[in-house]
Amino acid sequence: MNFLDVIKTLIPLILILGGLFAVLLLVRKYSFSMNGKKAKLLSVEVVNNQLILPKKYISVVRIEDKLLVLGVSENNISLLKEYDYKPEIIIDDKNDQFKQTFVDVLKQNLGMK
């Protein structure tokens, strides 16, 4: 094996690695990133998880202006109930801070006062 054979082997390898690097740059530029600006397009927040049985939960998730009550098990996730989310601001007299608890949000969306 001479020097020319080594060069003939390395040139396709360098071309393939360069192509893969270019594809990586394109994917990073045009895809959603977890920590970047594009990840903030949809506001998703897990409000609460409640363990029912081992590996079975009831989760309350807020997505934009909806509250979703989800049944989560090891094999699937099912939608149990969907509510409209209208945040109310509760003023704490002691500290004059805005405060809202999960129970208040749930009562509000169930129509209870």
N, C-alpha and C positions, 0 to 999 in steps of 0.2 A: 504494500500500500504506500503510495507516494504522496507528496504534498498536494498535488492536484486533485487526487481523490478525496482528501480531507476537505478541501475547499468546496468541491462539488457536493459534499454531504452537509457542510455547515450553511451554505447559502439557502437551501430550502428551509432549514431549521430556523434561521434568522427571519426569513420572510413569514413563516407561519407564526412565530412569536410576535412579530410586529403587527400582523393582522389581528391576532387575538388581543393585543394591547389596544389597537384602534377600536375594536368592538367593545372592549371594556370602557373606554372613554365615552363612546356613544351611549352605552347603556346608563352610565352614571349621569350623563348630561340630560337625557330625556326620560328618565324614570323617576318615580317617587322615592324620595329618601326619607329615612326614619327621623333624622335630626334636622333636616333642612326646611326651607320655607314651604315646599309643596305638601308636606305632611299635615299642615294645618288647614287644609281645604275642608275637611269634615271633622267637626268637633265630636269626639267620642270619649265618654267618661264612664267608668264603672263606678256606680254610686255605692253599691253594697253587694256582698256575696253572703249567702246564708247556707251553711251545711245542713242538709236534710238527712242523708245517709252517707256512708262512706262512698266517696267519689260521685256524689249526687248533690247538686247545689241549685238554689234559686238565686238568680242574679238580677239586679236592677241596673240597666244600662241607659245612659242618656246620650242620644244622638241628635244633635242640633236642637230641635224643639219637640222631641218625642222622648217619652220614657218607655222602655221596653222591659217587661218582666219575662225572663228567660229561664227555662228549665234546662240545666246543664248536667249531662251524665258523661260517662266515659266514652260512649259511642256516638252521641248526637247532642244537638242543641235545638230546642223547640221553643217557639214563641208562645207564651201563655197569655199575655195581655199587653195591649199597647195603649198608652195614655198620652194626651197632649201635655207638654211641659210649659207652664207659665210661672216663671220664678217670681216669688214675692220676697220682698226685703223685710226682714224682721229686725227691729232696732232693739238692742240690748241697752236698758236704761243705765246700767252701771258704767259701761265702758264706751257707750255711744258707737259701738261697732256693729256692722252688718252681720247677721247670723241666721243661718237656715239649716235645720236639721233634716235628716232623712225622714223622720216621722212626720214632720210638718209638710214636706213635699208630698209624701204618700197620702196624707189626709186631704191635702189640697186637690190632688188629682183624683181622689175617690169621691170628691164632692162633699167631704165632711169639713166642718169648721172647727 
